[in-house]
Amino acid sequence: MRGLEQVPWAYDLLVALFEAAGLAKWRVWLAREAVGRTLDLGCGTGRSLPLYPAGSRPIGLDPEMRLLLRARKRAASVPLVLGRAEALPFAPCAFETVAVSLVFCSVVDPPKGLSEIRRVLASGGTLRMMEHVRPEGLSGRLADLVQPAWTCLAGGCHPNRRTEAAVARAGFAIDPSTRRTTRTLRRFVARPAAPS
Ligand SMILES: C[S@@+](CC[C@H](N)C(=O)[O-])C[C@H]1O[C@@H](n2cnc3c(N)ncnc32)[C@H](O)[C@@H]1O
């Protein structure tokens, strides 16, 4: 499905507005504590790529070639890979960090994508995530109502996903000390939960 999300200049313009309104700080948080081999899953136009700290080794992955071409201009030295969350083209335990920002609203099969993240995370590795989610109350019901039209216009984005709950269901333990919330945004660090 093609829409706003697949038009690099439109996406950058829209997100620049959100970043100016406060999202920029969350993006810095997402990137700054990445360690070791780091997968920026759904890197889009590469807005986070220049923010990863020295010593981390980021790789960007996205299913949209046009977005990757823009990401290439932003971060010429970062390896970029065409691919999808649901079938990550990496060996098991390949990454110490997987960073995900504003992606699971669009992933077609979130449980499969989350199980792929578990597979590619090395022992002790972390998922760093920042996502917009379904708000509570009336706004949530409104998000449900506009979802079909919005998904079409935006090119796959769902304004009513409960992504944090999906992460927990997929067997990750969310570190409460890292968790921040707004009405529509969540950010947190999660680790594969130990098998019981
Ligand atoms: C809203 S953009 C976010 C881009 C970037 N992470 C950021 O923070 O600016 C959503 C991104 O998710 C990507 N995406 C959509 N479905 C995906 C999937 N199944 N696997 C990986 N990335 C996907 C889109 O191509 C797009 O680049």
The ligand as an ORCA input file, in Angstrom:
! r2SCAN-3c Opt
* xyz 0 1
  C       6.693      6.268      9.885
  S       8.075      5.586      9.068
  C       9.336      5.658     10.329
  C      10.720      5.739      9.737
  C      11.853      5.873     10.771
  N      11.936      4.731     11.646
  C      11.713      7.132     11.595
  O      11.672      7.057     12.821
  O      11.660      8.219     10.983
  C       7.665      3.874      9.031
  C       8.727      3.061      8.342
  O       8.438      1.679      8.520
  C       8.758      1.037      7.328
  N       8.054     -0.246      7.296
  C       6.766     -0.474      6.967
  N       6.503     -1.790      7.029
  C       7.651     -2.402      7.421
  C       8.010     -3.752      7.656
  N       7.131     -4.746      7.497
  N       9.265     -4.017      8.038
  C      10.156     -2.991      8.222
  N       9.875     -1.703      8.004
  C       8.626     -1.416      7.601
  C       8.321      2.007      6.259
  O       8.877      1.726      4.994
  C       8.806      3.311      6.849
  O      10.116      3.598      6.514
*
